[in-house]
Amino acid sequence: MRRTHIQVRLNGEDTDLLCEPRQTLLEVLRDELRLTGTKEGCGNGNCGACNVMFNGRLVNSCCVLAPEADGAEVTTIEGVAEGDHLHPLQQSFLEEAALQCGICTPGFIVAAKALLDDEPDADADRIRHWLAGNLCRCTGYDKIVKAVQAAQGQSQEAPTR
């Protein structure tokens, strides 16, 4: 099959890659670029495990064809931390025990970061509404909401990409 050359700004760095026109952004991130933090859950956009930021918008990377990312800016969970320093959301997920098996965690963190970047003072109801597109079968949502609330204020001070 013919491969398509795409250029993307990925986690703050210009990246060139070849992909098949049928490949999803999720497949390219995981299989070609070895960025395995973004998880495959459902494969049809219903679970949020594969959330990434795409040109400033939260998207399910399993629903985006990789060639659509040509010229785009994409941030994955690997781009949330700054080097060895965890983003406040990542730290609060650890401190609040808002994770268990870890499949959903990257998607929740990317989604929560998108919310707090736009609405740093979101209340618990807004956080729950915003994260409704993310499914967790292990931890339960109360700890996740508490972790997002714990990171509020700190997220504004964290470096953004």
Buried (B, 14 or more C-beta within 10 A) or exposed (E): EEEBEBEBBBBEEEEEBEBBEEBBBBBBBBEBBEBBBBBBBEBEBBBBBBBBBBEEEBBBBBBBBBBBBEEBBBBBBBBBBEEEEBBBBBBBBEEBEBBBEEBBBBBBBBBBBBBBBEEEEBEEEEBBEBBEBBBBEEBEBEBBBBBBBBBBEBBEEBEEE
